[in-house]
Amino acid sequence: ALLADYPWMLALVLFFASMLLYSQGATTVALMPAALAIGVAPLTAVASFAAVSALFVLPTYPTLLAAVEMDDTGSTRIGKYVFNHPFFVPGVVTIASAVALGFAFGGLLI
């Protein structure tokens, strides 16, 4: 009932799950069938799918760490707080925009 009233909550669930699972595929396989089984609309599932890309949130993903290490200028670094790295804000804004556009244009396509 909660997802029926607030369909954007599925995007939050997918965001936090992929952040902890470090895998877009594992997040999708684990949660999308369950979401569809409890009656989430296909539009909501498709629009929220971009949220499984939250692998960058915790600064432990290998490509994020490699990018920080390869920066010769020193401008890309991880701060003293967990969520204080240069990929956080652009990544969250991009995912939020993709989910919002998915909901906006999904009704036209589905």
C-alpha positions, 0 to 999 in steps of 0.5 A: 500500500505504501508503494501504491501511494508513494511510487517514488519510494521504490526508487529510494529502496533501489538506491539504498539497496544498490548502494549496499549490494554494490551491484546493479544486477543483484539489486534488480534480481533481488528487488524488482520481482518482489516489487512487481509481485506486490503490485507495483505498476510497471511504469513505476518499476521502469521509471525507478530502474535508474536508481540501481546505479548508486554504486558510487555512494560509498567511497569503496567502489574500485573504479571510484578509488582508482579515479581518486588515485589516478588524479595527478592534480589532487583535486579529486580526493575523498574527504574525512566524512563517508559521503564527502567525495566529488562523485556524490553530488553529481551522481545523486543529481543524475539519478534523481533526474533520471528517475524524475524523467522516467516518471514524467515520460514513462506515461507517454511510452508505457 
